[in-house]
Amino acid sequence: MINIESLEQVCPECGGAGRIENSSWSDFWRQYGNLKEGVRTLDIQEQVTIDENMLLKQPAGPMFYVCKHCRGKGKLLTDDGEKIIRFLRFWLNRNY
Protein backbone atom coordinates (compact mmCIF):
# COMPACT_ATOMS: atom_id res chain seq x y z
CA MET A 1 0.00 0.00 0.00
CA ILE A 2 1.29 3.47 -0.90
CA ASN A 3 1.24 6.21 1.71
CA ILE A 4 -0.01 9.27 -0.22
CA GLU A 5 1.30 11.73 2.40
CA SER A 6 4.86 10.50 1.75
CA LEU A 7 4.66 11.55 -1.91
CA GLU A 8 4.28 15.29 -1.37
CA GLN A 9 5.42 17.97 1.06
CA VAL A 10 4.41 21.55 1.86
CA CYS A 11 6.33 24.13 -0.15
CA PRO A 12 8.93 25.80 2.08
CA GLU A 13 8.85 29.07 0.10
CA CYS A 14 5.12 29.87 0.45
CA GLY A 15 4.22 27.66 3.40
CA GLY A 16 1.58 25.83 1.37
CA ALA A 17 -0.36 28.93 0.29
CA GLY A 18 0.80 28.79 -3.32
CA ARG A 19 1.40 32.53 -3.32
CA ILE A 20 3.78 35.04 -1.81
CA GLU A 21 2.59 38.41 -0.54
CA ASN A 22 3.98 41.50 -2.23
CA SER A 23 6.00 43.35 0.43
CA SER A 24 5.01 46.77 -0.91
CA TRP A 25 1.35 45.93 -0.23
CA SER A 26 2.23 44.63 3.23
CA ASP A 27 3.86 47.96 4.03
CA PHE A 28 0.89 49.86 2.61
CA TRP A 29 -1.67 47.94 4.72
CA ARG A 30 0.49 48.21 7.81
CA GLN A 31 0.62 51.98 7.34
CA TYR A 32 -3.05 52.54 6.40
CA GLY A 33 -4.82 49.53 7.92
CA ASN A 34 -5.58 51.13 11.26
CA LEU A 35 -6.53 54.42 9.62
CA LYS A 36 -9.90 53.14 8.36
CA GLU A 37 -11.21 52.60 11.91
CA GLY A 38 -10.50 56.21 12.85
CA VAL A 39 -12.04 57.57 9.65
CA ARG A 40 -15.59 56.72 10.74
CA THR A 41 -15.55 59.48 13.36
CA LEU A 42 -14.54 62.16 10.82
CA ASP A 43 -16.95 64.14 8.68
CA ILE A 44 -17.53 63.18 5.03
CA GLN A 45 -15.05 65.63 3.44
CA GLU A 46 -12.21 64.48 5.72
CA GLN A 47 -13.01 60.83 4.87
CA VAL A 48 -12.87 61.57 1.12
CA THR A 49 -9.52 63.36 1.49
CA ILE A 50 -8.00 60.44 3.39
CA ASP A 51 -9.35 57.91 0.87
CA GLU A 52 -7.93 59.93 -2.04
CA ASN A 53 -4.51 60.06 -0.38
CA MET A 54 -4.60 56.29 0.12
CA LEU A 55 -5.44 55.74 -3.56
CA LEU A 56 -2.53 57.91 -4.68
CA LYS A 57 -0.03 56.04 -2.50
CA GLN A 58 -1.13 52.46 -3.04
CA PRO A 59 1.34 50.16 -4.85
CA ALA A 60 0.89 49.47 -8.54
CA GLY A 61 1.82 45.78 -8.46
CA PRO A 62 -0.37 42.81 -7.53
CA MET A 63 -1.05 41.96 -3.88
CA PHE A 64 0.27 38.41 -4.30
CA TYR A 65 2.67 36.65 -6.61
CA VAL A 66 2.31 33.00 -7.60
CA CYS A 67 5.03 31.01 -5.86
CA LYS A 68 7.63 30.09 -8.47
CA HIS A 69 8.96 27.20 -6.40
CA CYS A 70 5.69 25.18 -6.37
CA ARG A 71 3.98 27.03 -9.27
CA GLY A 72 1.02 27.95 -7.10
CA LYS A 73 0.18 24.44 -5.91
CA GLY A 74 1.45 24.87 -2.36
CA LYS A 75 3.06 21.43 -2.39
CA LEU A 76 6.11 19.77 -3.89
CA LEU A 77 6.78 16.17 -4.76
CA THR A 78 9.14 14.20 -2.56
CA ASP A 79 11.72 11.87 -4.12
CA ASP A 80 9.26 8.97 -3.87
CA GLY A 81 6.57 11.09 -5.53
CA GLU A 82 8.88 11.96 -8.42
CA LYS A 83 9.71 8.25 -8.90
CA ILE A 84 6.01 7.41 -9.20
CA ILE A 85 5.44 10.24 -11.69
CA ARG A 86 8.35 9.03 -13.85
CA PHE A 87 6.96 5.48 -13.67
CA LEU A 88 3.48 6.62 -14.74
CA ARG A 89 4.80 8.78 -17.57
CA PHE A 90 6.82 5.88 -18.89
CA TRP A 91 3.89 3.46 -18.93
CA LEU A 92 1.21 5.93 -20.08
CA ASN A 93 3.20 7.62 -22.86
CA ARG A 94 3.44 5.37 -25.91
CA ASN A 95 6.23 7.49 -27.41
CA TYR A 96 8.46 7.44 -24.35
N, C-alpha and C positions, 0 to 999 in steps of 0.2 A: 504494500500500500504506500502511496506517495503522500508525504506531508506537504500540503499546498503552502503552508506558511514558510517552509524552508526554501521555497523557490523565489521569493521576493522579499525585499527589505524597504524600509522607509527611506526616502531620499534625504541624505544629510544636508544638502544645500537649502532646501525649502521646508524641511521638517514634515513632508507629506502633504503640503498644501498644493503643490504643483505650480505655485506662483511666488514671486518675490516682490515685496512692497518697494515702491519707488521711494527712496530716502527724501527726495525733495517734497513729496506729498506728506510724508511723516512729519517733517519739520513744519510744514504749513498747518497741518491739523493740530500739532502741539501748540503752535503759536495762536491759532484762532479758534480752537475747539472750545475753550472755556468762555470765549467772548459771546457766543450765541445765547448762553443762559442770562448774561447781564443785559443783553439787548432788549429783552422783553419789558424791562422797566423804563426804557427810554421812549420818547415820543416818536411818531412815525418818521419825521424828517431825519432824526438822528439815526434811526434804524436803516434807512435807505442809504445814508452816507457811509455807514459802516459796511453794509453789504457791497456797495460799489467799490470800496477800498479792498475788500477781500477778493472780489472778482479780478481786479487789476493785478493783484499780487499772487494769484494762484498759479502753480506750475503748469507748463504747457504739455508736459509728457503724460503718459498714462499712469494711473494709480498703482497698477501692478504689471510686472513683466512675467511672461511665461518662463518657468525655470528651464534653463538650457540643459541642465544635468539630466533631468528625468523627462524632459519635453512635455511638462505639464501633467504628467500622470501621477506624480507624488510618490511613486515607488520605482525601484530598480530591481533588475533580476540579480539573483545570487549566482554563483558559479554553477550550482546544480540546475538552476532555472535556465541558464544559457545553454547547458548541455542538452536539456530537453527540447529547447527551441531548435537547436541545430539538428537534433534527431528528427523532429517533426518536419522540418524543412526538407531534409534529405528524402524522407519517405513520401511526402506529399507532392513534391515538385518532380515531375517526370523528366525535366531537362537538367536536373542537378548532376 
